[in-house]
Amino acid sequence: MAKAIKKVGVLTSGGDSPGMNAAIRAVVRSCAYHNLECVGIYRGYEGLIEGDFVSLNARSVKNLINRGGTFLKSARSPEFRTKEGRKLAIDHLKKAKIDALVVIGGDGTFRGAIALGEEFNFPIIGLPGTIDNDINGTDFTIGYDTALNTVVEAIDKIRDTAHSHNRIFLVEVMGRDAGDIALSAGIGSGAEVILIPEQNMGRDRLVASLKRNKKSGKTSSIVVVSEGDKVGKNIFEVAEYIENNLDGYEVRVTVLGHVQRGGSPSCRDRVFASRLGVSAIDALLKGESNVMVGIKDNKVVSVPFIETIEGENEIDTELIRVADITSI
Ligand code: F6P
């Protein structure tokens, strides 16, 4: 029979995302509700390897739900990718009498969890925390909604100046290899063209599309470029290419960068993170392990870690159609 869970560790790992604090808060308070002890682990797997722990109670997480970033801090840990690193981690967990872990992060975090769970048969639940929305098995990830709002707010401002000067703006957004941020923020900001890695448009079709826009009477254009897109990797070169192949337009580039990772989480992210934090402890108490808790069709679901990181990022083809139609 599985060992009863009395003490839970929680950590955030990989790129931070708005709403991680809300998720930690929900985990900690859910532990308090169920009379479990809770331990915060600083700097993700790095802190786990070093035994950098802090005891948390319901009051430790006050005034946190509205704060961006993660108060437990985050890191990407190369050492945790080694068996020796993971052995140090498990020794610290045993020494601190921690019976189970909740890890909040993206695919790298889940890969680490799979290795630790398999090698030491340790109960772990994952929560999807990344702005990229690139985790299979959940409709959204914690921080994605806030990042979208940040991008849309920025592009609204860029549109003002693009319109005043009759310019084309290339706006690079994050997402690593996934085009979700670009596609949804592109639709939400009324972008003329959206470049995503899942659908390779290339420079020539981009220029052709901008020419069509001009012909149809548009005097400025916003092109949202996902950083993972082939064109996105050389955005300044592309700007030059457009200027050389399209008369009458100046082109400017804005790389939004890490501003997309910060800021106070949206209400949607706060509620989402709170639901997931509570569900993570429910899952542990039901004896679940090696799964991510996510939301599918507005219902809490448990998905084996391995399924969350398999295959390519799936892009919503209906959204692509909406973008195509609404940008003519
Ligand atoms: O995974 C989140 C993310 O912000 C990606 O969108 C981006 O490619 C990457 O992290 C940037 O990583 P770093 O903060 O380590 O530069």
Residues whose N, C-alpha, C, O or C-beta is under 5 A from the ligand:
A	BS01	F6P	G15 T130 D132 M174 G175 R176
